[in-house]
Amino acid sequence: YFGVDCSMVAAEGQASLHSDHATKAGRRRPFIYVYELPEHTTLVLQYRAPGHMCSPRSFDEKNRTRWNTNYVYTIDVAMHEWLLRSRHRTIDPLEADYFYVPIYMSCAILPVYDYIGQAPYQSGFPMRPVTASRMALQALEQIRTAFPFWNASRGADHVFLFSHDEGGCWAPSAIA
């Protein structure tokens, strides 16, 4: 198994979703390709402060799910996880109708910054919008150089989630 959610398998040089993935029950359009950007997602979670921050759920001592209803900034992770297990997901970017760029900006702004200090994109003030803008630009540069899809559509079919208080007001002009 591989991928940010360990849902992909490789057989005969081809990647596919494992046999228990939701898409096996039938796929639905629009098809959404979710970029693999661990340094903007799972790595951010690794450095967050208390476990309830950024995560829509935690697990108790008996491994039961405990839903987090007290921290509003879990939507970055929740949306990413929902799309990864969605019937709309495709792992073939050539058949995608949309491309989702997962970035845990809300997590990086406070729970990470306040507890471990600045990441490379977290310098300058005001901290919140500058942090998120730099993180989004860093992700954009990564997908622009590694994949042809942003350049082919000028980003018209790409989706970024700006979920913090400022919303998309501080989305960099290259993305907005």
Solvent accessible surface area in square Angstrom, and as a share of the most:
residue,aa,sasa,rsa
1,Y,180,0.68
2,F,89,0.37
3,G,22,0.21
4,V,34,0.19
5,D,53,0.27
6,C,79,0.47
7,S,5,0.03
8,M,17,0.08
9,V,43,0.25
10,A,74,0.57
11,A,63,0.49
12,E,178,0.80
13,G,81,0.78
14,Q,131,0.58
15,A,51,0.40
16,S,45,0.29
17,L,16,0.08
18,H,45,0.20
19,S,93,0.60
20,D,128,0.66
21,H,12,0.05
22,A,39,0.31
23,T,11,0.07
24,K,115,0.49
25,A,83,0.64
26,G,28,0.27
27,R,108,0.39
28,R,128,0.47
29,R,146,0.53
30,P,57,0.36
31,F,22,0.09
32,I,27,0.13
33,Y,25,0.10
34,V,7,0.04
35,Y,1,0.00
36,E,57,0.26
37,L,2,0.01
38,P,62,0.39
39,E,65,0.29
40,H,1,0.00
41,T,1,0.00
42,T,57,0.33
43,L,75,0.37
44,V,7,0.04
45,L,35,0.17
46,Q,122,0.54
47,Y,93,0.35
48,R,63,0.23
49,A,28,0.21
50,P,52,0.33
51,G,43,0.41
52,H,89,0.40
53,M,35,0.15
54,C,0,0.00
55,S,11,0.07
56,P,15,0.09
57,R,52,0.19
58,S,46,0.30
59,F,118,0.49
60,D,25,0.13
61,E,155,0.69
62,K,140,0.59
63,N,115,0.59
64,R,131,0.48
65,T,60,0.35
66,R,149,0.54
67,W,165,0.58
68,N,28,0.14
69,T,121,0.71
70,N,143,0.73
71,Y,36,0.14
72,V,114,0.66
73,Y,33,0.13
74,T,14,0.08
75,I,78,0.40
76,D,2,0.01
77,V,2,0.01
78,A,30,0.23
79,M,64,0.29
80,H,4,0.02
81,E,44,0.20
82,W,120,0.42
83,L,7,0.04
84,L,9,0.04
85,R,130,0.47
86,S,8,0.05
87,R,78,0.28
88,H,36,0.16
89,R,5,0.02
90,T,4,0.02
91,I,43,0.22
92,D,61,0.32
93,P,30,0.19
94,L,151,0.75
95,E,57,0.26
96,A,19,0.15
97,D,51,0.26
98,Y,97,0.37
99,F,8,0.03
100,Y,5,0.02
101,V,1,0.00
102,P,0,0.00
103,I,7,0.04
104,Y,5,0.02
105,M,3,0.01
106,S,0,0.00
107,C,0,0.00
108,A,1,0.01
109,I,0,0.00
110,L,49,0.25
111,P,1,0.00
112,V,8,0.05
113,Y,49,0.19
114,D,90,0.47
115,Y,130,0.49
116,I,92,0.47
117,G,30,0.28
118,Q,97,0.43
119,A,25,0.20
120,P,121,0.76
121,Y,25,0.09
122,Q,2,0.01
123,S,51,0.33
124,G,31,0.29
125,F,164,0.68
126,P,87,0.55
127,M,30,0.13
128,R,65,0.24
129,P,29,0.18
130,V,31,0.18
131,T,1,0.01
132,A,0,0.00
133,S,21,0.13
134,R,92,0.34
135,M,0,0.00
136,A,0,0.00
137,L,75,0.37
138,Q,78,0.35
139,A,0,0.00
140,L,2,0.01
141,E,92,0.41
142,Q,63,0.28
143,I,0,0.00
144,R,88,0.32
145,T,102,0.59
146,A,68,0.53
147,F,57,0.24
148,P,86,0.54
149,F,29,0.12
150,W,12,0.04
151,N,87,0.45
152,A,90,0.70
153,S,33,0.21
154,R,216,0.79
155,G,11,0.11
156,A,91,0.70
157,D,33,0.17
158,H,19,0.09
159,V,63,0.36
160,F,28,0.12
161,L,44,0.22
162,F,30,0.12
163,S,30,0.19
164,H,7,0.03
165,D,96,0.50
166,E,49,0.22
167,G,19,0.19
168,G,47,0.45
169,C,125,0.75
170,W,28,0.10
171,A,19,0.15
172,P,16,0.10
173,S,108,0.69
174,A,45,0.35
175,I,26,0.13
176,A,104,0.80
